[in-house]
């Protein structure tokens, strides 16, 4: 399956970019990525495991989906 992603070195960079561009920050296969909402739907529909990335008061948290 192919989808449009932007990869970042750190989770923090991915989160910042997602906020600035209305994207969604995720970790997939050890990579910090920003993807579109449509691509998130495709990942979930196909049962692909990933984790949402979020910044909670300076602490990076991951929220697993389809583990």
VENNORZI-V294239 format. One record per backbone hydrogen bond with DSSP energy under -0.5 kcal/mol. CO is the residue of the C=O (numbers start at 1). NH is the residue of the N-H. E is the energy in kcal/mol with one decimal. If there is no record, write none. Layout:
co-><CO/CO>
nh-><NH/NH>
e-><E/E>
//
This chain:
co-><6/8/10/11/12/13/14/15/16/17/18/18/24/25/26/26/27/28/31/31/32/33/34/35/36/37/38/39/40/41/42/43/44/50/51/52/54/54/55/56/58/59/61/62/63/65>
nh-><34/32/14/15/16/17/18/19/20/21/22/23/35/53/28/33/51/31/28/33/8/26/6/24/40/41/42/43/44/45/46/48/47/65/27/63/56/61/57/59/60/56/54/64/52/50>
e-><-1.8/-0.7/-1.8/-2.6/-2.5/-2.3/-2.5/-2.3/-2.0/-1.7/-1.0/-1.4/-2.5/-2.5/-0.5/-3.1/-1.9/-1.8/-2.2/-0.7/-2.7/-2.7/-1.4/-2.4/-1.9/-2.2/-1.9/-2.5/-2.6/-2.8/-1.5/-2.4/-1.6/-2.8/-2.7/-2.0/-0.6/-2.9/-0.8/-1.2/-0.5/-3.1/-2.1/-0.5/-2.3/-2.0>
//
